[in-house]
């Protein structure tokens, strides 16, 4: 942009970064591992699905939940949990209560 173009910008009409960049704000909560919440009922409050940093070509679920009144987040590449949370989102069912269980080699919401 030229100096004239920059000076002509109406500052009243410029959006603030925070109004359109909500995905960049970290999800609040203490980090937990999936193994720490197995077989415990939790309240799922939010999630994000991004490309995994550890395994190229796979997705990673960031899950925010409440357990015993405290807020936590966990990260998992579990394709079953990712599919289940997508269904819950499509049905507009978040927040919801669930128990994470391990069935053979897979994790699942019950």
Secondary structure by P-SEA (a helix, b strand, c coil): ccaaaaaacccccccccccccccccccccccccccccccbbbbbcccccccccccccbbbbbcccccccccbbbbbccaaaaaaaaaaaaaccccbbbbbbbcccccccc
